[in-house]
Amino acid sequence: MKPIHKIILIGRPIAGVSETVNALYDFLTHRHTEIAVDQDTAQMLSPHHAPIIADSEIFNHFQLIIVVGGDGSLLNAVHLALPYGLPVLGINRGRLGFLTDIHPNNLQKVGDVLDGQYHIEPRFLLEAEIYNDNSDQIHSKNIALNDVVLLPGDVAHMIGFEIYINQQFVCQQRADGLIIATPTGSTAYALSGGGPILHPHLDAVVLVPMFPHTLSSRPIVVSGNSEIELRISSGNIISPHVSCDGQKRLPLQPGGRVKVKKNPKMLSLVHPLDYIYFKTLREKLKWESQLHNQE
């Protein structure tokens, strides 16, 4: 792969991130790497100084975004990277970190990546379109790398809705909500909801009911090219919301609809050459420690 000399460095102000951001900045500076940062990261770099991203045009000048934090930090960076096709590399300072590969004590791996020792893994995203009546007028929309989630409003209450896949009726549901997850998101919220782990190379989407009223309701895996439509019953006494990657909630009125389908753009996720997906699963889900405890 091509060497990388121009990067955007992003970190969120959570525990341990400031130390790693400063150590990484020093490491990159000694390599004569050109660096720009966002406003939050600049505040962690004192007394260092780096150009601050002021407008969108600056993204066209850089080759890579490096994110220091957890998966949530990387999800935020996705929205910056996607319009410009910039690849993203994660330094893990979160709890699990399925998307942030490199340990903060092993910054030499960052150097290896910048020297061209990496591979790029494309990950597809979903887009959610909100319709608040039977018209074709889109009320709001957003994208998601992990999941699109139907949630109740401010009060815990079951939601009545219908599921259609490619305009074919699937079922009616009464549940606390529904998680529609990509393979990337199958190890996030959907996993906590009892969904399966999907290998990231699969072109598939999983639908995971959240506390369904009917015990026979189970997760279902469909083609990644499916168009999924949720029709919210007009008899609901609450107005549910749709959340994309746990970000801003989009309000959805009773009688409204949400359509979820694959976004045409792909995220380029950068991995070191020694990255192995199943090794990540073993480490993050503590499969090996469970085995050792039984011996």
Backbone torsions as a table, in degrees:
resi	resn	phi	psi	omega
1	MET	NA	160.8	-178.5
2	LYS	-71.7	140.1	172.8
3	PRO	-61.4	154.9	-177.2
4	ILE	-118.8	128.7	-177.0
5	HIS	-122.3	-9.2	-175.1
6	LYS	-132.3	114.8	-175.3
7	ILE	-129.5	155.0	169.7
8	ILE	-106.4	127.0	-177.4
9	LEU	-105.7	126.7	-177.6
10	ILE	-131.8	133.1	175.0
11	GLY	-141.7	145.0	176.5
12	ARG	-99.4	143.6	-176.2
13	PRO	-74.6	73.7	173.3
14	ILE	-119.9	171.8	-173.0
15	ALA	-55.2	129.5	175.0
16	GLY	85.6	-14.2	-174.7
17	VAL	-70.8	-41.4	-176.2
18	SER	-58.1	-45.2	179.7
19	GLU	-61.1	-43.4	-179.2
20	THR	-68.5	-39.6	178.4
21	VAL	-60.5	-45.0	-179.8
22	ASN	-67.3	-40.9	177.9
23	ALA	-64.2	-40.6	179.6
24	LEU	-68.6	-39.1	178.4
25	TYR	-60.6	-45.4	177.6
26	ASP	-61.4	-43.4	-179.5
27	PHE	-60.3	-45.6	-178.5
28	LEU	-69.9	-36.9	179.3
29	THR	-62.9	-41.5	179.3
30	HIS	-65.6	-21.9	176.4
31	ARG	-89.6	2.9	-178.9
32	HIS	60.7	38.1	176.7
33	THR	-84.9	137.3	175.9
34	GLU	-78.7	128.5	-171.7
35	ILE	-128.0	138.5	167.7
36	ALA	-130.0	155.3	-176.7
37	VAL	-135.5	164.5	171.4
38	ASP	-89.6	178.1	-172.7
39	GLN	-64.0	-44.0	-179.5
40	ASP	-62.5	-40.8	-179.4
41	THR	-68.4	-37.6	179.4
42	ALA	-58.9	-35.2	-179.9
43	GLN	-69.9	-20.4	178.3
44	MET	-89.8	-8.4	-171.5
45	LEU	-95.6	0.1	-179.1
46	SER	-56.0	133.5	6.8
47	PRO	-91.6	13.4	179.4
48	HIS	-71.3	157.9	177.7
49	HIS	-132.6	132.1	177.2
50	ALA	-141.6	151.1	177.3
51	PRO	-57.0	136.8	180.0
52	ILE	-98.9	137.1	179.0
53	ILE	-63.2	112.8	-176.2
54	ALA	-103.9	-31.4	179.9
55	ASP	-148.8	170.0	-172.6
56	SER	-67.2	-24.6	-175.6
57	GLU	-64.2	-25.4	-177.0
58	ILE	-65.3	-25.9	-177.9
59	PHE	-64.2	-30.8	-179.1
60	ASN	-67.2	-14.1	-177.4
61	HIS	-88.9	-15.1	-171.6
62	PHE	-109.2	164.1	-173.5
63	GLN	-109.6	-20.5	-171.0
64	LEU	-156.9	144.6	169.1
65	ILE	-107.1	125.7	173.5
66	ILE	-105.9	126.2	-177.1
67	VAL	-113.0	128.8	175.5
68	VAL	-106.9	120.2	-178.8
69	GLY	152.1	-152.1	177.1
70	GLY	-103.0	-166.2	179.7
71	ASP	-62.8	-32.6	178.0
72	GLY	-62.2	-39.1	177.8
73	SER	-64.2	-41.2	-179.6
74	LEU	-67.0	-37.3	178.6
75	LEU	-61.9	-38.0	176.1
76	ASN	-63.3	-39.7	-178.8
77	ALA	-68.1	-26.3	179.5
78	VAL	-56.7	-41.1	-177.6
79	HIS	-67.1	-26.3	175.1
80	LEU	-79.0	-39.7	-172.5
81	ALA	-77.6	-35.8	-168.1
82	LEU	-60.1	-45.4	-177.8
83	PRO	-62.1	-20.8	-175.0
84	TYR	-111.5	2.8	178.5
85	GLY	65.8	25.0	-179.4
86	LEU	-79.1	134.4	173.6
87	PRO	-72.8	159.9	-175.7
88	VAL	-129.0	135.6	176.1
89	LEU	-121.8	135.4	-177.1
90	GLY	-111.0	135.3	171.3
91	ILE	-106.3	120.1	-169.0
92	ASN	-81.0	115.1	168.3
93	ARG	-125.3	17.9	179.0
94	GLY	-98.3	-157.3	-177.9
95	ARG	-90.8	-60.7	179.8
96	LEU	-93.2	-62.8	176.1
97	GLY	72.2	55.1	175.3
98	PHE	-67.5	-26.4	-176.2
99	LEU	-100.5	-16.3	-177.8
100	THR	-104.8	104.9	-166.1
101	ASP	-80.5	-41.0	-163.9
102	ILE	-90.0	133.1	177.5
103	HIS	-74.3	141.4	-176.8
104	PRO	-64.0	-18.8	177.9
105	ASN	-87.7	3.9	-177.6
106	ASN	-127.9	58.5	-177.2
107	LEU	-69.5	-13.9	176.9
108	GLN	-61.5	-26.8	176.3
109	LYS	-64.6	-32.2	174.7
110	VAL	-63.3	-42.4	177.2
111	GLY	-60.8	-40.0	177.6
112	ASP	-61.8	-41.6	178.7
113	VAL	-61.8	-46.1	-179.2
114	LEU	-64.8	-24.9	176.8
115	ASP	-80.4	-2.2	178.3
116	GLY	102.3	4.5	-179.3
117	GLN	-92.3	77.8	-179.0
118	TYR	-158.3	168.0	169.6
119	HIS	-134.8	156.5	-176.5
120	ILE	-109.1	129.9	178.4
121	GLU	-113.0	117.4	178.0
122	PRO	-74.8	136.6	175.3
123	ARG	-124.6	130.5	-179.2
124	PHE	-86.1	158.3	-179.1
125	LEU	-120.0	163.1	174.3
126	LEU	-107.5	156.1	170.3
127	GLU	-126.4	140.5	-179.3
128	ALA	-115.6	130.2	177.6
129	GLU	-115.9	128.3	-177.6
130	ILE	-102.4	129.4	175.1
131	TYR	-123.1	126.4	-176.9
132	ASN	-99.1	9.0	173.5
133	ASP	-156.9	-167.2	-177.1
134	ASN	-84.0	0.8	179.5
135	SER	-78.3	173.2	177.8
136	ASP	-94.3	13.7	-179.7
137	GLN	-79.8	118.3	179.3
138	ILE	-76.1	122.8	-179.7
139	HIS	-80.7	-40.9	177.4
140	SER	-161.0	162.6	179.0
141	LYS	-154.2	159.4	178.3
142	ASN	-160.5	170.3	179.5
143	ILE	-116.1	160.7	-179.1
144	ALA	-147.0	132.3	172.3
145	LEU	-84.7	-39.9	-178.1
146	ASN	-89.7	-62.4	-170.2
147	ASP	-160.9	154.7	168.0
148	VAL	-111.2	125.0	-171.6
149	VAL	-124.3	127.6	171.2
150	LEU	-87.2	124.5	-173.8
151	LEU	-129.7	153.9	172.7
152	PRO	-70.3	172.2	179.0
153	GLY	-76.6	-142.4	-176.8
154	ASP	-74.1	-17.5	-179.6
155	VAL	-112.4	132.0	178.2
156	ALA	-63.4	118.7	-177.2
157	HIS	-160.4	141.8	179.5
158	MET	-66.3	147.7	-179.9
159	ILE	-112.0	132.0	172.7
160	GLY	-95.9	128.8	-178.8
161	PHE	-156.0	162.0	176.0
162	GLU	-112.9	146.6	178.2
163	ILE	-111.5	129.1	173.4
164	TYR	-122.6	137.2	175.6
165	ILE	-123.6	120.1	-175.3
166	ASN	53.0	43.0	177.4
167	GLN	67.5	10.3	175.5
168	GLN	-102.0	130.7	-179.0
169	PHE	-66.4	130.9	178.9
170	VAL	-103.0	-57.7	-177.4
171	CYS	-171.2	166.9	166.9
172	GLN	-98.1	147.2	179.9
173	GLN	-135.4	146.2	162.8
174	ARG	-123.8	116.0	-173.6
175	ALA	-157.7	172.0	174.5
176	ASP	-71.5	-14.1	179.2
177	GLY	158.6	-166.1	-178.0
178	LEU	-149.1	136.1	176.1
179	ILE	-105.5	124.7	174.4
180	ILE	-111.6	109.4	-168.9
181	ALA	-121.4	144.6	170.6
182	THR	-78.8	171.1	171.4
183	PRO	-56.4	-37.1	176.9
184	THR	-60.8	-41.5	-178.4
185	GLY	-83.3	-3.9	-178.9
186	SER	-67.6	-18.1	176.8
187	THR	-100.5	14.5	179.9
188	ALA	-110.3	-126.2	-176.1
189	TYR	-57.7	-38.6	-178.3
190	ALA	-62.0	-34.2	178.5
191	LEU	-65.6	-40.8	177.2
192	SER	-64.0	-29.2	180.0
193	GLY	-84.7	5.5	178.0
194	GLY	92.4	13.5	179.2
195	GLY	-79.7	164.6	-179.8
196	PRO	-80.2	159.3	171.8
197	ILE	-85.8	123.4	178.0
198	LEU	-104.1	129.5	176.3
199	HIS	-61.3	138.3	-175.0
200	PRO	-62.4	-16.2	178.5
201	HIS	-84.1	-6.9	179.4
202	LEU	-74.1	140.8	173.9
203	ASP	-96.8	77.9	-172.8
204	ALA	-150.4	160.8	176.9
205	VAL	-133.2	141.5	178.6
206	VAL	-113.3	137.8	175.2
207	LEU	-107.8	119.9	-175.4
208	VAL	-119.4	111.9	176.6
209	PRO	-67.9	145.3	178.7
210	MET	-106.1	111.3	179.8
211	PHE	47.8	60.0	-178.4
212	PRO	-69.6	151.2	179.7
213	HIS	-70.2	-29.4	-179.8
214	THR	-100.2	123.6	-175.0
215	LEU	-68.0	-18.6	179.2
216	SER	-79.6	-6.1	176.8
217	SER	-69.6	124.8	-175.8
218	ARG	-135.0	158.5	175.6
219	PRO	-59.0	147.0	178.6
220	ILE	-133.8	137.0	179.8
221	VAL	-105.7	130.0	-179.1
222	VAL	-129.4	171.0	179.8
223	SER	-60.1	144.6	178.0
224	GLY	-65.4	-17.9	179.2
225	ASN	-91.0	6.3	-179.5
226	SER	-71.0	148.2	168.0
227	GLU	-102.2	118.8	-176.8
228	ILE	-105.6	129.1	179.3
229	GLU	-124.1	130.2	174.5
230	LEU	-109.5	125.0	178.1
231	ARG	-108.9	116.7	-174.8
232	ILE	-83.5	128.4	-178.6
233	SER	-60.2	136.9	178.5
234	SER	-70.2	-12.7	179.5
235	GLY	-84.3	-1.9	178.2
236	ASN	-64.7	139.7	179.0
237	ILE	-91.7	-3.6	177.9
238	ILE	-122.8	161.2	173.9
239	SER	-102.7	107.8	-179.5
240	PRO	-71.8	176.4	178.4
241	HIS	-129.1	160.0	172.1
242	VAL	-118.2	127.7	180.0
243	SER	-115.8	133.2	177.3
244	CYS	-108.8	114.0	-178.9
245	ASP	58.0	30.6	178.5
246	GLY	68.6	15.4	-178.9
247	GLN	-90.2	-146.5	-177.4
248	LYS	-55.3	134.4	177.3
249	ARG	-83.4	133.0	178.0
250	LEU	-101.7	120.3	-178.8
251	PRO	-68.6	145.4	-178.5
252	LEU	-135.9	117.9	-176.1
253	GLN	-78.5	150.8	170.0
254	PRO	-53.7	135.1	-174.4
255	GLY	88.8	-6.1	179.4
256	GLY	-84.7	178.8	-177.8
257	ARG	-137.9	155.3	168.7
258	VAL	-131.8	131.1	175.7
259	LYS	-109.1	132.0	-178.6
260	VAL	-123.7	127.5	178.6
261	LYS	-150.5	172.1	-178.5
262	LYS	-69.7	135.7	174.6
263	ASN	-78.4	142.8	-177.9
264	PRO	-66.7	-21.3	-179.5
265	LYS	-91.0	150.4	179.3
266	MET	-115.6	146.6	171.7
267	LEU	-87.8	135.1	174.8
268	SER	-97.9	107.8	-179.3
269	LEU	-97.6	126.0	-176.3
270	VAL	-91.8	132.3	176.7
271	HIS	-124.0	144.0	168.0
272	PRO	-61.7	161.5	-175.8
273	LEU	-64.4	-25.0	-178.2
274	ASP	-90.3	10.0	179.6
275	TYR	-68.8	129.6	175.1
276	ILE	-131.7	122.2	-174.4
277	TYR	-58.0	-44.4	-176.2
278	PHE	-69.5	-29.3	173.9
279	LYS	-65.0	-39.5	176.9
280	THR	-62.2	-43.0	177.6
281	LEU	-60.7	-44.5	-179.2
282	ARG	-59.8	-43.6	-176.5
283	GLU	-72.3	-46.9	-174.0
284	LYS	-72.4	-35.2	-178.5
285	LEU	-94.3	3.8	174.1
286	LYS	60.7	33.9	179.6
287	TRP	-64.6	-39.1	-178.6
288	GLU	-68.3	-38.6	-179.5
289	SER	-66.0	-34.0	177.0
290	GLN	-65.0	-38.0	178.5
291	LEU	-65.8	-44.0	-179.9
292	HIS	-63.2	-35.3	-179.2
293	ASN	-67.8	-23.0	179.9
294	GLN	-85.0	-15.6	-177.2
295	GLU	-81.7	NA	NA
